[in-house]
Amino acid sequence: MQEKQAMTLRDVAIGSSARVLKLSGEGPVKRHIMDMGITKGIEVFVRKAAPLGDPIEVTVRGYELSLRKSEAENVLVEPLP
């Protein structure tokens, strides 16, 4: 059986999808990410990045969301085919 490849949302390529495995971070940071709809098991599509790479725009639960790369580092994901 092949082991799942884990990475952070920050590392997902533009135009790719991933499933959230776990949220890290402490208190307010974790709560902020969850309040935006990013929770365990949800699929996230990385749409685009700003010209300098920060923030990134993702689609979650049918809406677009901008995340700082520092926030995206707190979201552990597995890439989807």
C-alpha positions as CSV (number, residue, x, y, z in Angstrom):
1,M,0.0,0.0,0.0
2,Q,1.3,3.4,-1.0
3,E,1.8,5.9,1.8
4,K,-0.1,9.2,1.4
5,Q,2.1,12.1,0.5
6,A,1.5,14.9,3.0
7,M,2.3,18.6,2.4
8,T,1.0,22.0,3.4
9,L,-1.5,24.0,1.4
10,R,1.3,26.5,0.7
11,D,3.1,23.8,-1.4
12,V,0.1,22.8,-3.6
13,A,0.7,23.8,-7.2
14,I,-1.6,26.4,-8.9
15,G,-4.4,24.6,-10.7
16,S,-4.2,21.5,-8.4
17,S,-6.6,20.2,-5.7
18,A,-5.9,18.7,-2.3
19,R,-7.8,17.3,0.6
20,V,-7.3,18.7,4.1
21,L,-5.8,16.2,6.5
22,K,-5.2,18.3,9.6
23,L,-5.0,21.9,10.8
24,S,-2.0,23.0,12.9
25,G,-1.4,26.3,14.6
26,E,-2.5,27.7,17.9
27,G,-5.8,29.2,19.2
28,P,-6.8,32.2,17.1
29,V,-4.9,31.2,14.0
30,K,-6.5,27.7,13.9
31,R,-9.9,29.2,14.6
32,H,-9.6,31.8,11.9
33,I,-8.7,29.1,9.3
34,M,-11.7,27.0,10.4
35,D,-14.0,30.0,10.3
36,M,-13.1,30.4,6.7
37,G,-14.5,26.9,6.0
38,I,-11.2,25.0,5.8
39,T,-11.8,21.9,7.9
40,K,-10.5,18.3,8.0
41,G,-11.7,16.3,4.9
42,I,-12.7,19.2,2.7
43,E,-11.3,19.6,-0.8
44,V,-9.4,22.8,-1.7
45,F,-8.6,23.9,-5.2
46,V,-5.7,26.4,-5.6
47,R,-6.8,28.9,-8.3
48,K,-4.0,31.4,-8.5
49,A,-1.3,33.4,-6.6
50,A,-0.7,37.1,-6.4
51,P,2.2,38.4,-8.6
52,L,4.7,38.1,-5.8
53,G,3.2,34.8,-4.7
54,D,1.4,36.0,-1.5
55,P,-1.5,35.7,-1.0
56,I,-2.9,32.6,-2.8
57,E,-6.5,32.3,-3.9
58,V,-8.3,29.0,-3.3
59,T,-11.7,27.6,-3.9
60,V,-13.3,26.0,-0.8
61,R,-16.9,24.9,-0.4
62,G,-17.9,26.7,-3.7
63,Y,-16.4,30.1,-2.9
64,E,-13.1,31.9,-3.5
65,L,-10.9,32.7,-0.6
66,S,-7.5,34.5,-0.3
67,L,-5.0,33.0,2.2
68,R,-1.6,34.3,3.2
69,K,1.1,31.8,2.8
70,S,1.8,31.9,6.5
71,E,-1.9,30.8,7.0
72,A,-1.6,28.1,4.3
73,E,1.4,26.6,6.1
74,N,-0.9,25.6,8.9
75,V,-3.1,23.4,6.6
76,L,-1.7,19.9,6.1
77,V,-3.1,18.4,2.9
78,E,-2.8,15.4,0.6
79,P,-2.7,16.1,-3.2
80,L,-5.6,14.8,-5.2
81,P,-5.2,13.2,-8.7
